[in-house]
Amino acid sequence: MPEVPKVNGESRQRRSLRMHERLHLEYEVISEREYEEGCALRNTRLGGIRGLQSTLLDLDTRLAERLYVLRSASSQVAECLGLLNEKIDAVIGHMPEVRQHKATLAARPPELCQLGADGMTFGTAEHLAPGTRVALRFLLVPGHRYIETFATAVREVPPPDPDSGHPYGIAVEFHGLETSQREVIIQHLLTHEAETLRARRREAGAVPPAR
């Protein structure tokens, strides 16, 4: 279970990290009223698995905040509760409706995006003017960690993936992203960055020194 990041220089640096990632992404333009009401209420209105998914995300966030406080008092208890929560998550993930919900998203071809903790850029089939409100759902690759949030288009950009066929590109800023989900994104980016650095070192080590 991810911790709630501390508000300091290191956290600001982590949140400023951005990398190009291939994601299974789905977006939907929403009204100003839906945006103001929030993601949880919208999913509740949609009913079914969307409402359940929203409830689970809310519980994850509240649990992450309490585990963060508990770790300072008893790290072993917090670790045990975190492992128990991961076990419950694994069971929930195998529920037929939850699996189908993720499978539908995973069936979409992954597309290249630039992902950060506070926003992202991605290609679109339609022109989205700055200020447009959107609902985002995406799966991180690998691991298929599910992220759901609202966002606001802040500027038009070239499509990050020229091979996707999207004629437009947009940069968005996340709105109402749960703390636990933000930390999932940060940890994903840090892992990707570390793997990229290791790969570069291996490549550099394989090149014979110049004579």
C-alpha positions as CSV (number, residue, x, y, z in Angstrom):
1,M,0.0,0.0,0.0
2,P,1.7,3.3,-1.0
3,E,2.5,5.9,1.5
4,V,1.3,9.5,1.5
5,P,4.3,11.5,0.3
6,K,5.8,14.2,2.6
7,V,5.5,17.8,1.6
8,N,9.2,18.8,1.2
9,G,11.8,19.4,-1.5
10,E,12.2,15.7,-2.3
11,S,8.4,15.4,-2.8
12,R,8.3,18.3,-5.1
13,Q,11.1,16.8,-7.2
14,R,9.3,13.5,-7.3
15,R,6.1,15.1,-8.4
16,S,7.9,17.1,-11.1
17,L,9.2,13.8,-12.7
18,R,7.7,13.2,-16.2
19,M,8.4,10.3,-18.5
20,H,7.0,8.9,-21.8
21,E,4.9,5.8,-21.0
22,R,2.7,3.5,-23.0
23,L,-0.7,3.4,-21.3
24,H,-4.1,1.8,-21.9
25,L,-6.0,5.0,-21.9
26,E,-9.7,6.1,-22.2
27,Y,-11.0,9.6,-21.9
28,E,-14.4,11.1,-22.0
29,V,-15.4,14.8,-22.2
30,I,-17.7,15.7,-19.3
31,S,-19.8,18.7,-18.4
32,E,-18.8,21.5,-16.0
33,R,-21.5,20.2,-13.6
34,E,-20.0,16.7,-13.5
35,Y,-16.6,18.1,-13.0
36,E,-17.6,20.2,-10.0
37,E,-19.5,17.3,-8.4
38,G,-16.4,15.1,-8.6
39,C,-15.4,11.7,-9.9
40,A,-16.9,9.7,-7.0
41,L,-20.4,11.1,-7.4
42,R,-20.3,10.6,-11.1
43,N,-19.3,7.0,-10.8
44,T,-22.0,6.4,-8.2
45,R,-24.6,7.8,-10.7
46,L,-23.3,5.5,-13.4
47,G,-23.8,2.6,-11.0
48,G,-22.5,-0.9,-11.2
49,I,-18.8,-1.5,-11.2
50,R,-17.9,2.2,-11.7
51,G,-19.5,3.0,-8.4
52,L,-17.7,0.1,-6.7
53,Q,-14.4,1.1,-8.2
54,S,-14.8,4.6,-6.9
55,T,-15.6,3.3,-3.4
56,L,-12.6,1.1,-3.4
57,L,-10.3,4.0,-4.5
58,D,-11.7,6.2,-1.6
59,L,-11.1,3.4,0.9
60,D,-7.5,2.9,-0.4
61,T,-6.8,6.6,0.1
62,R,-8.1,6.7,3.6
63,L,-6.2,3.6,4.5
64,A,-3.0,4.9,3.0
65,E,-3.3,8.1,5.2
66,R,-3.8,6.1,8.3
67,L,-1.0,3.6,7.5
68,Y,1.4,6.6,7.0
69,V,0.6,7.8,10.6
70,L,0.8,4.3,12.0
71,R,4.2,3.6,10.6
72,S,5.7,6.2,12.9
73,A,4.3,4.4,15.9
74,S,4.6,0.8,14.8
75,S,6.2,-0.1,11.5
76,Q,5.6,-3.8,11.9
77,V,1.8,-3.4,12.5
78,A,1.6,-1.0,9.6
79,E,3.4,-3.5,7.4
80,C,1.1,-6.3,8.4
81,L,-2.0,-4.2,7.7
82,G,-0.5,-3.2,4.4
83,L,0.1,-6.8,3.4
84,L,-3.4,-7.7,4.4
85,N,-4.8,-4.9,2.3
86,E,-2.7,-6.1,-0.7
87,K,-4.2,-9.6,-0.2
88,I,-7.7,-8.2,-0.2
89,D,-6.9,-6.2,-3.3
90,A,-5.8,-9.4,-5.0
91,V,-9.1,-11.1,-4.1
92,I,-11.1,-8.1,-5.3
93,G,-9.1,-8.0,-8.5
94,H,-10.4,-11.5,-9.4
95,M,-14.0,-10.6,-9.0
96,P,-15.6,-11.2,-12.5
97,E,-17.0,-7.6,-12.8
98,V,-13.7,-6.0,-11.7
99,R,-11.7,-8.2,-14.0
100,Q,-14.1,-7.4,-16.9
101,H,-13.8,-3.7,-16.1
102,K,-10.0,-3.7,-16.4
103,A,-10.0,-6.2,-19.3
104,T,-12.1,-3.7,-21.4
105,L,-9.6,-1.0,-20.8
106,A,-6.6,-3.4,-21.3
107,A,-8.1,-4.4,-24.7
108,R,-7.4,-0.9,-26.0
109,P,-4.0,-0.6,-27.8
110,P,-1.4,1.0,-25.5
111,E,-0.5,4.5,-26.7
112,L,2.5,6.7,-25.9
113,C,1.8,9.5,-23.4
114,Q,3.9,11.8,-21.3
115,L,2.9,11.0,-17.7
116,G,3.6,12.9,-14.5
117,A,2.2,13.0,-11.0
118,D,0.1,16.1,-11.6
119,G,-0.9,15.7,-15.3
120,M,-0.1,14.1,-18.7
121,T,-0.2,14.6,-22.4
122,F,-1.9,12.3,-24.9
123,G,-3.2,12.1,-28.4
124,T,-6.9,12.7,-29.2
125,A,-9.1,12.0,-32.2
126,E,-10.9,15.3,-31.7
127,H,-9.9,18.9,-31.0
128,L,-10.1,19.7,-27.2
129,A,-9.8,23.3,-26.4
130,P,-8.0,24.5,-23.3
131,G,-10.4,24.4,-20.4
132,T,-12.2,21.3,-21.6
133,R,-13.1,18.9,-18.7
134,V,-12.4,15.2,-19.2
135,A,-12.7,12.0,-17.2
136,L,-9.6,9.8,-17.5
137,R,-9.1,6.1,-16.9
138,F,-5.8,4.3,-17.7
139,L,-3.7,1.3,-16.8
140,L,0.0,1.6,-16.2
141,V,2.2,-0.9,-18.1
142,P,3.5,-3.2,-16.8
143,G,1.4,-4.2,-13.8
144,H,-1.9,-2.9,-15.0
145,R,-2.3,-0.6,-12.0
146,Y,-5.7,1.3,-12.5
147,I,-5.8,5.1,-12.3
148,E,-9.0,7.2,-12.5
149,T,-9.3,10.9,-12.2
150,F,-10.8,14.1,-13.7
151,A,-8.6,16.5,-15.6
152,T,-8.6,19.9,-17.3
153,A,-7.1,20.6,-20.7
154,V,-4.5,23.3,-20.3
155,R,-2.9,23.6,-23.7
156,E,-2.7,21.9,-27.1
157,V,0.5,19.9,-27.9
158,P,1.8,17.8,-30.8
159,P,0.5,14.2,-30.5
160,P,3.1,12.3,-28.3
161,D,2.7,9.2,-30.4
162,P,2.9,10.0,-34.2
163,D,2.1,6.3,-35.0
164,S,-1.2,6.3,-33.1
165,G,-3.1,8.1,-35.9
166,H,-4.3,10.8,-33.5
167,P,-4.3,14.1,-35.3
168,Y,-4.4,16.2,-32.1
169,G,-2.6,16.3,-28.8
170,I,-3.5,17.8,-25.4
171,A,-1.8,18.5,-22.1
172,V,-4.1,18.1,-19.1
173,E,-3.8,18.8,-15.4
174,F,-5.3,16.2,-13.0
175,H,-8.1,17.2,-10.7
176,G,-9.1,15.3,-7.6
177,L,-6.5,12.5,-8.1
178,E,-6.5,10.4,-4.9
179,T,-3.3,10.7,-2.9
180,S,-2.7,6.9,-3.0
181,Q,-3.1,6.9,-6.8
182,R,-0.7,9.8,-7.2
183,E,1.9,7.9,-5.2
184,V,1.3,4.8,-7.5
185,I,2.1,7.0,-10.5
186,I,5.3,8.4,-8.8
187,Q,6.5,5.0,-7.8
188,H,5.9,3.7,-11.3
189,L,7.9,6.6,-12.8
190,L,10.7,6.2,-10.4
191,T,10.9,2.5,-11.2
192,H,10.9,3.2,-14.9
193,E,13.6,5.8,-14.5
194,A,15.8,3.4,-12.5
195,E,15.4,0.7,-15.1
196,T,16.2,3.1,-17.9
197,L,19.4,4.2,-16.0
198,R,20.4,0.5,-15.4
199,A,19.9,-0.3,-19.1
200,R,22.1,2.7,-20.2
201,R,24.8,1.6,-17.8
202,R,24.7,-1.9,-19.2
203,E,25.0,-0.5,-22.7
204,A,27.8,1.8,-21.8
205,G,29.6,-1.1,-20.1
206,A,29.3,-3.3,-23.2
207,V,31.0,-0.7,-25.4
208,P,34.8,-1.3,-25.5
209,P,36.8,1.8,-24.5
210,A,38.2,3.9,-27.3
211,R,41.9,3.5,-28.1
